[in-house]
Protein backbone atom coordinates (compact mmCIF):
# COMPACT_ATOMS: atom_id res chain seq x y z
CA UNK A 1 0.00 0.00 0.00
CA UNK A 2 1.34 3.40 -1.02
CA UNK A 3 1.54 6.15 1.57
CA UNK A 4 1.69 8.88 -1.08
CA UNK A 5 -1.21 11.31 -0.93
CA UNK A 6 -2.49 13.93 -3.34
CA UNK A 7 -3.25 17.41 -2.10
CA UNK A 8 -4.89 20.07 -4.26
CA UNK A 9 -3.17 23.42 -3.75
CA UNK A 10 -3.90 26.81 -5.26
CA UNK A 11 -0.94 28.65 -6.81
CA UNK A 12 -0.77 31.13 -3.92
CA UNK A 13 -0.67 28.23 -1.45
CA UNK A 14 2.28 26.74 -3.34
CA UNK A 15 3.96 30.16 -3.19
CA UNK A 16 3.49 30.27 0.57
CA UNK A 17 5.13 26.86 0.97
CA UNK A 18 8.02 27.77 -1.35
CA UNK A 19 8.55 31.09 0.45
CA UNK A 20 8.58 29.29 3.81
CA UNK A 21 11.14 26.80 2.55
CA UNK A 22 13.29 29.61 1.14
CA UNK A 23 13.27 31.39 4.49
CA UNK A 24 14.60 28.40 6.46
CA UNK A 25 17.92 28.91 8.15
CA UNK A 26 20.70 26.53 7.16
CA UNK A 27 20.46 24.98 10.62
CA UNK A 28 16.72 24.34 10.30
CA UNK A 29 17.03 23.00 6.76
CA UNK A 30 19.79 20.61 7.85
CA UNK A 31 17.68 19.40 10.76
CA UNK A 32 14.65 18.82 8.51
CA UNK A 33 16.81 17.02 5.96
CA UNK A 34 18.14 14.66 8.62
CA UNK A 35 14.80 14.01 10.33
CA UNK A 36 12.33 13.96 7.43
CA UNK A 37 14.03 14.10 4.04
CA UNK A 38 15.24 16.59 1.48
CA UNK A 39 13.74 20.07 1.70
CA UNK A 40 15.11 20.93 -1.74
CA UNK A 41 13.47 17.85 -3.30
CA UNK A 42 10.11 18.90 -1.84
CA UNK A 43 10.65 22.48 -3.02
CA UNK A 44 11.44 21.24 -6.53
CA UNK A 45 8.34 19.05 -6.56
CA UNK A 46 6.12 21.96 -5.53
CA UNK A 47 7.86 24.33 -7.96
CA UNK A 48 7.35 21.88 -10.83
CA UNK A 49 3.62 21.69 -10.04
CA UNK A 50 3.45 25.48 -9.71
CA UNK A 51 5.09 25.97 -13.15
CA UNK A 52 2.26 23.96 -14.71
CA UNK A 53 -0.28 26.47 -13.41
CA UNK A 54 1.11 29.25 -15.62
CA UNK A 55 0.68 31.70 -12.75
CA UNK A 56 3.00 34.54 -11.86
CA UNK A 57 4.85 34.47 -8.56
CA UNK A 58 2.82 36.06 -5.81
CA UNK A 59 5.02 38.75 -4.32
CA UNK A 60 2.59 40.28 -1.89
CA UNK A 61 -0.26 38.93 0.24
CA UNK A 62 -2.40 41.71 -1.25
CA UNK A 63 -2.24 39.91 -4.60
CA UNK A 64 -4.40 37.06 -3.41
CA UNK A 65 -7.55 36.79 -1.40
CA UNK A 66 -7.62 33.62 0.68
CA UNK A 67 -11.15 32.46 1.30
CA UNK A 68 -11.24 31.60 4.97
Secondary structure, 3 states (H helix, E strand, C coil): CCCCCCCCCCHHHHHHHHHHHHCCCHHHHHHHHHHCCCHHHHHHHHHHHHHCCCCCCCCCHHHCCCCC
